[in-house]
Amino acid sequence: MSERSNLRLLVLAVLVVSLLGTLLARAFYLQVVEGATYRAAAADNTVRETVEPAVRGLVLDQAGRPLVSNRTSVVVTVDRQTLEKEDDGGAAVIRRLARILDTPAAKISDRLTPCGTDGAKPPPVCWNGSPYQPVPVANDVDTRTALTIMEKRREFPGISARLEAIREYPSPFNVNAAHILGYLGPVTEEQLAEQGDSTAFDRLRRTDVVGRTGLEREYDAELRGEPGITTLAVDTAGNVTGTLEEKDPVAGSYLVSTIDAELQSVVEDQLVRAVQRARQQGYRGKSGAAVVVDVKTGRVLAMASYPTYDPSIWIGGVSKKQFKELINNESLSSNAYQGQFAPGSTFKVVSTAAAGKDNFNLYGIYPCPSSLKIGPQTFRNYESSAYGPISLTRALEVSCNTVFYDIARTMWQKAGGPDADATAPDPIADAAKAFGLGQPTGIDLPGEAAGTVSGRTFKYDNWEAKKETWCRNAEQGYPETRKTNPKLADYYTALDKENCTDGYQWRAGDALNAAIGQGDTTVTPLQMAMVYATIANGGKLYQPQVAKGVVSADGKVVKEFPPILKGRVDVPKKAIKFLKRSLPGVTTDGSGETPFLGFPLKQIPVASKTGSAQVTGDKASTSWFASYAPADNPRYAIVMMVTEGGTGSKTSGPSVRKIYEEIFGIRNGVVRPKTSILAGGAPQDSLPVVRADGTPVTPKGRNAGVVSTRTAGSTP
């Protein structure tokens, strides 16, 4: 054989070997490297899941009384696979079902239409679940109708009636607690996207409902439980050929809250009465809030907001009309932990603490004239009252503004006066932040507001954020306003010109307003309750909590939430001690005296501070009453406020008194502890028992102790 032939054979052999190598490499890649992917894809084409939601867990009060529970409902479902086998695609069956359910056939058809297909209505009307899963088309069907459907199976192929659990609100003692409990709604696209490509059996699915607000949202994972999953084998034509696996649902756990249902009911009622009281005095009484906190643990025993709404309206979906009404009357958000208001004179405890840290003599004598003039401005006492030289204790009792004005002016001058920059000392703002103001308290409820601490830093940051707008307005001169009101346009222009050039400056007037809880300072009623709780317990700053523990549906303790101590407030102990000595005098000899006349203060002394926070425009002041009791051995802090409600003493004070009377069992001025509305007479440290059948053990009768307890390991 010639040399050329040998060369051709060699090239051919190399080519064959190369091709074989390529084929083998490709086969290895497809079968080994990518094999799992292709096997998963093949399985996906032959396996389908149906989902049975778990029964959602209950929400209990501290004594085991259900605040949110479930009821059984007869639900009619339609099996789309069975209907499609009918000659007319199931149209006749749907018409017969519509007649017996007394509902339009189109409504049932809309519910059966898969979301995303032509003609489908938006969720939750369309069906967002598996095509192999029965579709619920009617809830709360009466028993006779359900039996008729089940008895006439030939007329209703693919139609079934079954019992399902639906959320309900038992409302013990007629309690509302809507802003605490929250409500349920369909899972959102954002929540589904957050899961990524998760294949976990308990992942969220498009048919799920989840907590949207309140405890329902914050503890959704514990309450939701684990769904039941049935894995079906399906052939290429879409027919079910068998059941591969079945996993039963696991009921959600019970959430034990810190709320006492009977106390919550009283607080809600007294808040409404305070709003009514404001209106009877000629004020608008637009909204309000009230909070009761255990000062030894930070646990919230009751928290009410006005206006509120009926939490049951969300069951089955809220209508457009209902939602519009909720928006119009501003009842969706909680004024207690989401509303932000000027605290007025209730803030003076913070200014007092700042004075103590800045080495002012807490036991000295201070002038209390009717007014104090700073430059062109005159700052007055409330109703221009003058008390002459008085102690700081007396200044708190009678709420003398000018005493605190003078202290704030001295601090301002000491820090550099008009020449100081944003880094200069700011004792009152520092004390406010030390008490936790200007930031969320960390309560275990979503959407909490932070409030604002007025001070040098805030003033500078606010100027940085708004100076471009101020400067632009100053240059343009409000041309539209000028057409109809030149004087107002001149005023706005001058104001914005001043803000543009030196809106960052912390002036004496700013400091004086901040000292009495006015100006830019805003707080939530919950924040003020925690401030007074911190004073009451000697300086311990707790994180407020609304959940106390989780118990499984068969009675086993899953977890407990112990009190969360954030630390000691960074103010001198002498200042806390001074406030504890001074605040009871507000109730006996000061602005808080009137609402507590006849109250047994010798047995149950009450420390308090009133507030009448001024607001812009022609609105009436915000009524505040902040307190804790017993003052000599504090256990409870109560704060109530009513917007456009007038004075704290006349509007909020009487309702705070009534709440204390119910807590301590005071009847006609006599203390009878056995008549306390609190189950057991005091907040319960242990968790209530849930029996193995899922029923909680609850107290019976006023002041009945929790029958059986178990700790961890055991609108007007």
RORODREN-21302 format. One record per residue (C-alpha): x, y, z; residue in one letter. Coordinates in steps of 0.1 Angstrom, whole numbers. Each point is the difference from the previous one (the first is absolute). Example, Ala and Ser with C-alpha at 12.3 -4.5 7.8 and 13.67 -1.06 7.14 Angstrom:
BEGIN
SITE     x     y     z code
SITE   123   -45    78    a
SITE    14    34    -7    s
% end
This chain:
BEGIN
SITE     x     y     z code
SITE     0     0     0    m
SITE    13    34   -10    s
SITE    11    26    25    e
SITE   -29    23   -11    r
SITE   -26   -28     7    s
SITE    15    -5    35    n
SITE    -4    37     7    l
SITE   -36     0   -11    r
SITE    -8   -30    23    l
SITE    17    18    28    l
SITE   -20    32    -5    v
SITE   -32   -20    -3    l
SITE     8   -19    33    a
SITE     7    33    18    v
SITE   -33    14   -13    l
SITE   -20   -31    11    v
SITE    16     1    35    v
SITE    -7    37     3    s
SITE   -37    -4   -10    l
SITE    -4   -29    24    l
SITE    16    21    28    g
SITE   -23    28    -7    t
SITE   -31   -23     1    l
SITE    12   -16    32    l
SITE     6    33    16    a
SITE   -34    13   -10    r
SITE   -17   -31    12    a
SITE    19     3    34    f
SITE   -11    37     2    y
SITE   -36    -8    -7    l
SITE    -3   -31    21    q
SITE    21    10    30    v
SITE     5    37     2    v
SITE   -34    11   -13    e
SITE   -18   -33     8    g
SITE   -15    13    32    a
SITE   -15    30   -18    t
SITE   -15   -21   -27    y
SITE   -14   -25    24    r
SITE   -16    28    20    a
SITE   -15    14   -31    a
SITE   -14   -34   -10    a
SITE   -14    -5    35    a
SITE   -15    34    -1    d
SITE   -19   -10   -31    n
SITE   -14   -31    17    t
SITE    -5    11    36    v
SITE   -25    26    14    r
SITE    -9    11    35    e
SITE   -32     9    17    t
SITE     1    21    32    v
SITE   -23    -1    30    e
SITE     7    30    22    p
SITE     5    -6    37    a
SITE   -24    13    26    v
SITE    14    33    12    r
SITE     9     3    36    g
SITE   -19    21    25    l
SITE    10    32    17    v
SITE    -6     0    37    l
SITE     0    26    27    d
SITE    23    -3    30    q
SITE   -26   -22    18    a
SITE    -7   -23   -29    g
SITE   -31    17   -13    r
SITE    -2    -1   -38    p
SITE     3    33   -17    l
SITE     2   -15   -35    v
SITE   -13   -35    -7    s
SITE   -15   -21   -27    n
SITE   -35   -12    -8    r
SITE   -11   -28   -24    t
SITE   -16     9   -32    s
SITE   -16   -22   -27    v
SITE    19     7   -32    v
SITE   -11   -11   -34    v
SITE    29    -9   -24    t
SITE     2    -9   -37    v
SITE    24   -25   -15    d
SITE     9    15   -34    r
SITE    14   -32   -13    q
SITE   -33   -18     5    t
SITE   -20    28   -17    l
SITE    23     0   -30    e
SITE   -10   -36    -7    k
SITE   -37    10    -4    e
SITE   -12     4   -36    d
SITE    -6    37     4    d
SITE    30     6    21    g
SITE   -21     1    31    g
SITE   -21    30   -10    a
SITE   -33   -17    10    a
SITE    14   -10    33    v
SITE    11    36     8    i
SITE   -35    12    -9    r
SITE   -16   -25    23    r
SITE    25     9    28    l
SITE    -7    37    -5    a
SITE   -37    -5     5    r
SITE     3   -20    32    i
SITE    26    24    14    l
SITE   -21    30   -12    d
SITE    30    17   -16    t
SITE     7    10   -36    p
SITE    16   -28   -21    a
SITE    25    25   -13    a
SITE    13     6    35    k
SITE     8   -37     4    i
SITE    16    -1   -35    s
SITE    22    30    10    d
SITE    12   -19    31    r
SITE     8   -31   -20    l
SITE    20    19   -27    t
SITE    38    -4     6    p
SITE    18    33     7    c
SITE    20    13   -30    g
SITE   -22   -16   -26    t
SITE   -21    19   -25    d
SITE   -31    16    16    g
SITE    12    -7    36    a
SITE   -10    25    26    k
SITE    28    13    23    p
SITE     8   -19    32    p
SITE   -16   -10    23    p
SITE   -30    -5   -24    v
SITE    19   -23   -24    c
SITE    15   -33    11    w
SITE    37     2     9    n
SITE     5   -36    11    g
SITE     7   -34   -15    s
SITE   -23   -12   -29    p
SITE    -3   -33    18    y
SITE   -13    16    33    q
SITE   -37     5     7    p
SITE    -9    37    -3    v
SITE   -21    15    28    p
SITE   -29    20   -15    v
SITE   -23     6    30    a
SITE     4     4    38    n
SITE   -25    -3    28    d
SITE   -23   -21   -20    v
SITE   -30   -12    20    d
SITE    -1   -37    10    t
SITE   -32    -8   -20    r
SITE    16    13   -33    t
SITE    32   -19     7    a
SITE   -19   -32     6    l
SITE   -20     5   -32    t
SITE    32     3   -20    i
SITE    15   -31    16    m
SITE   -31   -21    -5    e
SITE    -4     9   -37    k
SITE    35    -9   -11    r
SITE   -12    -8   -36    r
SITE   -13    35    -4    e
SITE    31    15    16    f
SITE    31   -20   -12    p
SITE    32    15    14    g
SITE   -19    21    26    i
SITE     7    -6    37    s
SITE    -8    16    33    a
SITE    24    -1    29    r
SITE     8    17    33    l
SITE    27    26     2    e
SITE    14    22    27    a
SITE    -7    38    -5    i
SITE    14    27    22    r
SITE   -23    17    26    e
SITE     3    24    28    y
SITE   -17   -12    32    p
SITE     3    35    16    s
SITE     0   -10    37    p
SITE   -14    29    21    f
SITE    -9    17   -33    n
SITE    37     6    -7    v
SITE    11    14   -33    n
SITE    39     1    -1    a
SITE     0     2   -38    a
SITE    33    19    -3    h
SITE    17   -26    23    i
SITE   -14   -31   -16    l
SITE     2    10   -37    g
SITE   -17   -19   -28    y
SITE     7   -25   -28    l
SITE     3     6   -38    g
SITE    12   -18   -31    p
SITE    38    -6    -3    v
SITE    17    27   -20    t
SITE    23    -3   -30    e
SITE    28    16    20    e
SITE    -3   -27    27    q
SITE     0   -28   -26    l
SITE    31    16   -17    a
SITE    18     2    33    e
SITE    -1   -39     2    q
SITE    20    -2   -33    g
SITE     0   -36   -14    d
SITE    -8   -16    34    s
SITE   -15   -35    -3    t
SITE    -7    -4    37    a
SITE   -34   -16     6    f
SITE   -10    28    24    d
SITE     8    28   -24    r
SITE   -25    26    -8    l
SITE   -23    -7   -30    r
SITE   -22    23   -20    r
SITE   -32   -13    17    t
SITE    13     7    35    d
SITE   -13    27    22    v
SITE    24    17    24    v
SITE     1    25    28    g
SITE    -1    36   -14    r
SITE     2    21    32    t
SITE     3    -4    38    g
SITE     8   -33    17    l
SITE   -14   -19   -29    e
SITE    29    13   -21    r
SITE    27     2    26    e
SITE    -5   -37    10    y
SITE   -14   -13   -33    d
SITE    26   -29    -2    a
SITE   -11   -13    34    e
SITE   -37     4    -6    l
SITE    -1   -13   -35    r
SITE    11   -36     7    g
SITE    10   -25   -27    e
SITE   -22    -8   -30    p
SITE   -10   -34   -10    g
SITE    15   -11   -33    i
SITE   -13   -27   -23    t
SITE    24   -10   -28    t
SITE   -17   -13   -31    l
SITE    13   -19   -30    a
SITE   -12    14   -33    v
SITE     3   -14   -35    d
SITE     8    21   -31    t
SITE   -37     6    -7    a
SITE    -3    16    35    g
SITE   -20   -29    15    n
SITE     8   -10    36    v
SITE    13   -35     0    t
SITE     7    -4    37    g
SITE    10    15    34    t
SITE    37    -1     7    l
SITE     1    16    35    e
SITE   -23    16    26    e
SITE    10    23    28    k
SITE   -26    10    25    d
SITE    -3    37    10    p
SITE    14    11    34    v
SITE   -22    26    17    a
SITE    16    33     8    g
SITE    11     8    36    s
SITE   -19    22    24    y
SITE    15    34     7    l
SITE    -4    12    36    v
SITE    -1    38     2    s
SITE     8    22    30    t
SITE   -34    17    -5    i
SITE   -27    -5    27    d
SITE   -33    -1   -18    a
SITE   -21    15    28    e
SITE    25    28     6    l
SITE     2     6   -37    q
SITE   -37     4    -2    s
SITE     0    26    29    v
SITE    28    20   -17    v
SITE   -18     0   -33    e
SITE   -32    12    17    d
SITE    17    27    20    q
SITE    18    13   -31    l
SITE   -33     4   -17    v
SITE   -14    17    31    r
SITE    30    24     0    a
SITE    -7     9   -36    v
SITE   -36     6     9    q
SITE    10    21    30    r
SITE    22    22   -23    a
SITE   -30     6   -23    r
SITE   -23     8    29    q
SITE    25    28     9    q
SITE    -3    14   -35    g
SITE    32   -15   -15    y
SITE     1   -21   -31    r
SITE    14   -31    17    g
SITE    12   -15   -33    k
SITE    21   -30    10    s
SITE    18   -15    30    g
SITE    20   -29    15    a
SITE     6   -17    33    a
SITE    27   -24    12    v
SITE     4   -20    32    v
SITE    35   -15     7    v
SITE    14   -23    27    d
SITE    29    21    12    v
SITE    18   -30    13    k
SITE     1   -19   -33    t
SITE    -8    24   -28    g
SITE   -30   -21   -10    r
SITE   -29    18   -15    v
SITE   -32   -10    19    l
SITE   -24    22   -21    a
SITE     4    23   -29    m
SITE   -29    18   -17    a
SITE    -3    24   -29    s
SITE   -29    22   -11    y
SITE   -15    -1   -26    p
SITE     1   -38    -6    t
SITE   -18   -25   -22    y
SITE   -17   -34     2    d
SITE    28   -26    -7    p
SITE   -25   -25   -13    s
SITE    -6    21   -32    i
SITE    32   -14   -15    w
SITE   -14   -36     1    i
SITE    -8   -10   -35    g
SITE    14    33   -14    g
SITE    -8    36     6    v
SITE   -22    18   -25    s
SITE    11    32   -18    k
SITE   -26    20    19    k
SITE    12   -13    34    q
SITE    37     7    -9    f
SITE    -9    35   -10    k
SITE   -17     6    33    e
SITE    30   -13    19    l
SITE    22    24   -19    i
SITE   -23    30     4    n
SITE    -4    -4    38    n
SITE    37    -7     5    e
SITE    -6   -31    20    s
SITE    24   -25   -16    l
SITE    31    11    18    s
SITE     5    -1    38    s
SITE     4    34    17    n
SITE    16   -19    29    a
SITE    32   -11   -17    y
SITE    -2    15   -35    q
SITE   -14    35     7    g
SITE    25    27     7    q
SITE   -11    30    22    f
SITE    16    29    19    a
SITE     2   -12    37    p
SITE    -4    34    16    g
SITE     7     2    37    s
SITE     2   -38     5    t
SITE    35     5   -16    f
SITE    11    21    30    k
SITE    12   -31    18    v
SITE    26    -4   -28    v
SITE    11    37     4    s
SITE     2    -6    38    t
SITE    23   -30    -6    a
SITE    21    21   -23    a
SITE     3    28    26    a
SITE    12   -26    25    g
SITE    26   -12   -23    k
SITE    11    35    -9    d
SITE     6     7    38    n
SITE   -30    23     6    f
SITE   -11    -1    36    n
SITE   -31   -22     0    l
SITE    -9    12    35    y
SITE     6    37    -8    g
SITE   -25    29    -4    i
SITE    -8    13   -34    y
SITE   -20    30   -12    p
SITE   -35    -6   -15    c
SITE   -12    32   -16    p
SITE   -30     0   -23    s
SITE    23     4   -31    s
SITE    35     2   -12    l
SITE    12    22   -28    k
SITE    28   -11   -24    i
SITE     7    26   -26    g
SITE   -32     9   -17    p
SITE   -18   -31    12    q
SITE   -20    -4    32    t
SITE    -3   -35    14    f
SITE   -29    -4    25    r
SITE   -12   -24    26    n
SITE   -32   -18    -7    y
SITE   -28    25     6    e
SITE    28    25    10    s
SITE     0   -12    36    s
SITE    29    12    23    a
SITE    11   -17    32    y
SITE    30    20    10    g
SITE    32   -17    13    p
SITE    -8   -38     3    i
SITE    18   -33     3    s
SITE     5   -22   -30    l
SITE   -24   -25    16    t
SITE   -26    27     1    r
SITE     8    10   -36    a
SITE    -9   -36   -10    l
SITE   -32     0    21    e
SITE   -14    32   -15    v
SITE    17    -5   -33    s
SITE    18    33    -1    c
SITE    13     5   -35    n
SITE    22    30     9    t
SITE    21   -20    24    v
SITE     9   -24   -27    f
SITE     4    28   -26    y
SITE    27    16    23    d
SITE    18   -33     5    i
SITE     0    -6   -38    a
SITE    12    35    -7    r
SITE    29    -5    25    t
SITE    10   -32   -17    m
SITE    -2    16   -34    w
SITE    22    29    11    q
SITE    25   -23    17    k
SITE     3   -20   -33    a
SITE    10    31   -19    g
SITE   -33    18    -7    g
SITE    -5    12   -35    p
SITE    37    -7   -10    d
SITE    -3   -38     8    a
SITE     0   -26   -28    d
SITE   -18   -33    -3    a
SITE    26   -18    20    t
SITE    -4    22    31    a
SITE   -15   -15    32    p
SITE   -37    -7     0    d
SITE   -10   -14    34    p
SITE   -37    -2    -5    i
SITE     2   -18   -34    a
SITE    26   -24    15    d
SITE   -23    -8    30    a
SITE   -29    -6   -24    a
SITE    21   -24   -20    k
SITE    12   -17    32    a
SITE   -37    -7     8    f
SITE    -5   -16   -34    g
SITE   -17    28   -18    l
SITE     7     8   -36    g
SITE     2   -37    -8    q
SITE   -24   -30    -1    p
SITE    -4   -17    34    t
SITE     3   -34   -17    g
SITE   -35   -12     9    i
SITE    -8   -33   -18    d
SITE   -26    16   -23    l
SITE     7    12   -36    p
SITE     1    36   -12    g
SITE    11    17    32    e
SITE     7    37    -2    a
SITE    33    15    13    a
SITE   -11    35     9    g
SITE    23    30     0    t
SITE    24    15    25    v
SITE     3    37    -5    s
SITE    36    12     3    g
SITE    31    13   -17    r
SITE     5   -31   -20    t
SITE   -36    -2   -12    f
SITE     0    37    -9    k
SITE    31    -4   -21    y
SITE   -11   -32   -17    d
SITE   -34    15    -8    n
SITE    17    30   -16    w
SITE    22   -22   -21    e
SITE   -31   -18   -13    a
SITE   -21    31    -7    k
SITE    24    28    -8    k
SITE    -2    -4   -38    e
SITE   -38     4     2    t
SITE     2    29    24    w
SITE    26    18   -22    c
SITE   -20    -6   -32    r
SITE   -33    13    16    n
SITE    18    30    14    a
SITE    14     8   -35    e
SITE   -34    -5   -18    q
SITE   -20    18    26    g
SITE   -32   -22    -1    y
SITE   -14    14   -33    p
SITE   -33   -19     2    e
SITE    -7    11    35    t
SITE    11    36    -9    r
SITE   -28     2   -25    k
SITE   -27    -2    27    t
SITE    18     9    32    n
SITE    32    21    -4    p
SITE     4     4    38    k
SITE    -1   -37     6    l
SITE    25    -6   -29    a
SITE    23    26    16    d
SITE    -2   -18    33    y
SITE     8   -34   -15    y
SITE    28    15   -21    t
SITE    16    16    30    a
SITE    -3   -31    21    l
SITE    15   -22   -27    d
SITE    28    25    -5    k
SITE     9    -2    37    e
SITE    -2   -38    -1    n
SITE    21    -1   -31    c
SITE    29    19    15    t
SITE     0   -11    36    d
SITE   -27   -26     5    g
SITE    26   -22    16    y
SITE     5    23    31    q
SITE   -13   -12    33    w
SITE   -15    31    15    r
SITE   -10     8    35    a
SITE   -37    -3    -9    g
SITE     7   -35   -14    d
SITE    16   -10    33    a
SITE   -29    15    21    l
SITE   -26   -18   -20    n
SITE    19   -33     2    a
SITE     1     2    38    a
SITE   -38    -2     3    i
SITE    -6   -26   -27    g
SITE   -10    24   -27    q
SITE    17    11   -33    g
SITE    11   -30   -21    d
SITE    -1   -26    27    t
SITE   -24   -28    -6    t
SITE    -6   -33    18    v
SITE   -24   -29     0    t
SITE   -21    -7    30    p
SITE    18   -33     4    l
SITE    33    18     2    q
SITE   -13    22    27    m
SITE   -13   -30    19    a
SITE    35   -15    -1    m
SITE    15    33    12    v
SITE   -22     0    31    y
SITE     5   -38     5    a
SITE    37     7     0    t
SITE    -3    27    26    i
SITE   -23   -23    21    a
SITE    23   -29     1    n
SITE    31    20     9    g
SITE    16     4   -34    g
SITE    -4   -33   -18    k
SITE    -8     4   -37    l
SITE   -20   -30   -13    y
SITE   -10    -9   -35    q
SITE   -38    -2     0    p
SITE   -16   -33   -10    q
SITE   -34   -12   -10    v
SITE     7   -37    -3    a
SITE     9   -21    30    k
SITE     4   -35   -14    g
SITE    -9   -27   -26    v
SITE   -19   -32     9    v
SITE    -6   -28   -25    s
SITE   -36    -9    -9    a
SITE     3   -31    22    d
SITE    12    19    30    g
SITE    38    -2     0    k
SITE    20    32     8    v
SITE    19     8   -32    v
SITE    18    32    13    k
SITE    -3    28    25    e
SITE     9    37    -6    f
SITE    17    12    32    p
SITE     1    38     7    p
SITE    26    18   -20    i
SITE    21    24    20    l
SITE    17    25   -23    k
SITE    21    14    28    g
SITE     0    29    25    r
SITE   -10    34   -12    v
SITE    30    23    -3    d
SITE   -11    26    25    v
SITE    12     5    36    p
SITE   -17   -22    27    k
SITE    -5    32    20    k
SITE   -22    13   -29    a
SITE   -21   -31     0    i
SITE    -3     1    38    k
SITE   -10    36    -2    f
SITE   -28    -7   -26    l
SITE   -13   -29    21    k
SITE    -3    24    30    r
SITE   -15    28   -20    s
SITE   -26   -16   -23    l
SITE   -24   -12    27    p
SITE    -5    37    10    g
SITE   -14     7   -35    v
SITE   -30   -22    10    t
SITE    -4    13    35    t
SITE     8    37    -3    d
SITE     4     8   -37    g
SITE   -15    -1   -35    s
SITE   -10   -37     4    g
SITE   -19     5    33    e
SITE   -35     7   -13    t
SITE    -6   -34   -18    p
SITE    12   -19    31    f
SITE   -21    18    27    l
SITE   -15   -28    22    g
SITE    25   -26   -13    f
SITE    17   -19    29    p
SITE    34    15    -7    l
SITE    13    -9    35    k
SITE    -4   -37    -8    q
SITE     7     2   -37    i
SITE    21    31    -7    p
SITE     1    10   -36    v
SITE    30    19   -17    a
SITE   -11    20   -30    s
SITE     6    28   -24    k
SITE   -25    19   -21    t
SITE     5    14   -34    g
SITE   -18    24   -24    s
SITE    21     0   -31    a
SITE    -6    29   -24    q
SITE    -3    -7   -37    v
SITE     2    22   -31    t
SITE   -30    18   -15    g
SITE   -32     5    18    d
SITE    -1   -36    15    k
SITE    -5    -5    37    a
SITE    28   -14    21    s
SITE     7   -37     4    t
SITE   -11   -14    34    s
SITE    26   -22    18    w
SITE     0   -18    33    f
SITE    31   -21     8    a
SITE     3   -19    32    s
SITE    11   -31    20    y
SITE   -13   -17    32    a
SITE     3    -8    28    p
SITE    26    28     2    a
SITE    17   -16    31    d
SITE     2   -35   -17    n
SITE    -6     5   -37    p
SITE   -16   -27   -21    r
SITE   -20    17   -28    y
SITE     6    30   -22    a
SITE   -30    15   -18    i
SITE     1    27   -27    v
SITE   -30    14   -19    m
SITE    -3    27   -26    m
SITE   -28    16   -20    v
SITE     8    23   -30    t
SITE   -19    33     1    e
SITE   -11   -10    34    g
SITE     9    30    22    g
SITE    17    -6    33    t
SITE    15   -32    13    g
SITE   -17     4    34    s
SITE   -36     5   -12    k
SITE     0   -23   -30    t
SITE    24   -29     4    s
SITE     5     0    38    g
SITE   -35   -13    10    p
SITE     3   -30   -23    s
SITE    35    -8    13    v
SITE   -14     1    35    r
SITE   -28   -25   -10    k
SITE    25   -24   -15    i
SITE    20     0    33    y
SITE   -32    -6    20    e
SITE    -7   -31   -21    e
SITE    36   -12     3    i
SITE     2     4    38    f
SITE   -37    -9     7    g
SITE   -10    34    14    i
SITE   -37     3     6    r
SITE   -14    32    14    n
SITE    34    11    12    g
SITE     7   -33    18    v
SITE    27   -24   -12    v
SITE   -13   -35    -5    r
SITE    28   -20   -17    p
SITE   -23   -30    -6    k
SITE   -20    21   -24    t
SITE    29     8   -23    s
SITE    -7    -6   -37    i
SITE    33   -17    -5    l
SITE    -2   -38     0    a
SITE    19   -10    32    g
SITE     0    36    11    g
SITE    34     7   -17    a
SITE    18    -7   -33    p
SITE     7   -37    -4    q
SITE    36   -10    -4    d
SITE    -8   -36   -11    s
SITE   -18   -12   -32    l
SITE   -35   -13     1    p
SITE    -6   -36    -6    v
SITE   -13   -13   -33    v
SITE   -16   -35     2    r
SITE    10   -28   -23    a
SITE   -32     6   -20    d
SITE    10    36    -7    g
SITE   -24    17    25    t
SITE    17    25    23    p
SITE    -7     0    37    v
SITE   -14    34     9    t
SITE    -9    17    33    p
SITE   -36     3    11    k
SITE   -15    29    19    g
SITE    15    34     8    r
SITE    35    -2    15    n
SITE     1   -37    -5    a
SITE    35   -13    -2    g
SITE    12   -19   -30    v
SITE   -14   -34     8    v
SITE    31   -18   -12    s
SITE    33    14   -12    t
SITE    32   -13   -15    r
SITE    33    16    -3    t
SITE    27    -9   -25    a
SITE    10   -36     4    g
SITE   -32    -7    16    s
SITE  -233   323  -136    t
SITE   -19    29    14    p
% end
